[in-house]
Each structure stands twice: as structure tokens, then as C-alpha cells.
């Protein structure tokens, strides 16, 4: 293995899990969130939804135990790579990209903690309020719609096999 591969990981291994990442991004961009759920159709709102999808998938992969460790790392690396590329594409300079990516990773970590807790104690509504709407939901109906859809997605992930996840075959 080359030094480059040891530092940045094997891109072919990441490519094997790319279908899952692309399916999660597509799910996060679903017009439902923005039209019916009241999620702001902004760069930040879209980040919130993609990060929520990735967080729910990472939680699902945690349930695989040892078999989920590599996919978790690869999915996280793909998320970081995508966020880095997006920041550069919108004109964020090299000097501050790392800081922004760090903030995005912290946000992902916050969603992981919130959605893990929600899965265990049923606090989905509060997790969605804090992590999608940031304490400013547009209406109770919108909050309920987004909460319900995220819970359904988390349940669908739980029912998916590891192979289906790798292939990006999400319900």
C-alpha cells in the first residue's frame, strides 16, 4: 500500500460505498423536505438534510458491529470529501476550508448523538427541531411531517440488509 493510500484511504473501497452516499444525498434533496416540510431551501437547509440522512445511515451501520466499522469510516470519508469539494466549488478559500469542514463534522456528530438518543427514548421531535430547524420550525405541521418522514426513513434503514445499503437500495 502506498503512502498516499495509507494517508487518504483506498478510493476503490470508498467507491464501493458511493452508491449509498449518492442515495443518501438524493434523499436529502427530495423536494418533500423543502415544499411540505418547511426546511429552508438554502445551502444550510440542504446541508441539514444531507447530514441527517448520513447520520441515520451511520447509526444503522453501527448496528452491524464489526462488519459496520469499515463502511462507517468510508461513508464518513465520502461525506468529508463531498463537503470539501462543495465548499471549494462555492468559492471558500483553501485557508478556511478545513475550519468549515471541521464545523460540518461537528454538526454531523451532533446529529448522530441526537438521533441515537431519539431512537432510544423517542425524542424525535426535539431532535428534529434542534438539528433541522434549529429551534425555529415553520409550523407544527411541518415539524410533524419532517419528524415522521425521518422516523420512517430510520425504520427503513433498520430493515435493509448491509448489501442493500452498500448498493444504495433505499426504500
N, C-alpha and C positions, 0 to 999 in steps of 0.2 A: 504494500500500500504506500502510495507516495505521501510526501509531507503535506501537500495540498489536500489530499483526501482525508488525512488524519485531522487536519485543522477544520476543514469545511464539510466533511462528511462525503459519503458516496452519493453522487447525484442520481445514479441509477436506482438506488434504494429509495430515495425521495420520489423519484419518478413513478415508482410502483404505487405509491400512495397519493399521487397527484389527482387521480380521479375522485377520491374522497374530498380533497381540498376544493377542487373545482365545483363539485356538487354542493358543498357547504357554502361557497361563495354565491353560487346561483340561488340557493335557498335564502341566503341573507339579502339578496337583491330582489326577491319576489315582491312584485308591486303591492301585494296584500298589506305588507308591513306599513307602507307609506300611504296608501289610499284609505284603507279601512282601519289600520291600527294607529294611525296618527303619529307614527315615527317620523321625525323630520327627514325629508328627502334632501339631505345635505351630506357632505363628506363625513361629518361626525356621526350623523344618523346611520349612514351606511356602514361605517366602521363598527358602530354599536351592534348592528345586526350580524355582521360577519363574525365579529368577536363572540357574540352569543352562540352562533352556530358552532364555531370551532370549540368553544368551551364545553358545550354539551357533548360534542363528539369525543373530546378528550376525557370527559368524565365516563362516557361509555367505554372507551378503551381501557381506562383504569380497571374496570370490572373484569378484564381479561387476565389480570395479574401479570405474571412474567411475559406472557405472549403479547401483552399490550405495551410493554415498555418501549420497544423499538418503534412501533407505529406512533406512539405518543411523541417521541423525540423527532421523528421525521415530519409529522404533521405540524409540530411547533416550529421546526426549522423552515418549513414551507411557508407558514404564516409570516415569520420574520422576514424571509426573503421577499415575499409579496408586499409586505408593508414598506420595506426599504425601497423597493422598486417604485411603488406608488408615490412615496414621498419625493423621490428624485424626479419622477415624472411631473409632479405638480410644482416643481421648482424649489424644493427645500435643498439648501446647500449642503455640501459634504460635511461641513463643520458641525452642523446641528442635527443631521440625520440620526446619528447614534442616540442623541438625547431623546428625540421623538420616538424612535423605535423602543427605547427603554420605557418611556411612558406608556406606549401601546402594550408592551409586555406586562407592565404593572396592571393596566386595565384588564387584560386577559386574565391575569391572576386573580383580580378582584371578582371577575365573573365566575371563575372556577370555584372560588370559595362560596360565593353567594348561591350559585346553582347547586353545588353539593349540599349546602345546608337546606335549600328549598326541597331538594329531593328527599332529604331525611326528615324534615319537620313540617313540610307542606307550606313553607313561607314563600311560595312562588310569586304572589302578587307584590310583596315587598321587594323581592329580588329584582323583578322586572321594573318596578318603579325606580329603584336606585340605579340600575345598570343599563336600562334602555332609555328611560325618560329623565333620569337624574332629578328625581323628586318633582318633576313638572309634567305629569301626564296631561294630555289634551282633554280627556274626559274619562269618566269611569268606564264607559263602554269601550273606549279604545284600549284602556289598560286591561280590561277583562278579555278583549279579543286577542291582544298580544300574549297575555299570560296563558290563555287557553291554547293558543297555537304553539307556543314554546313547550308547554307541558306535553302536548300531543307529539311534537317532534322528539322530545326526550324519550317518550314511551316507544315511539317507532324505532329509535336508535337502539334501545334496550332489546327489542325483538329481532334486530338484524344480526346476522352472523358476521364474524370477523371478515370472511371472504367477501360478503356483500358490501361491507363497509369499504374494504380496500378497492373494490370496483366502483365505488361511488353510487351504488344502487340504493338510494334512499327513498323511503316512502313518504 
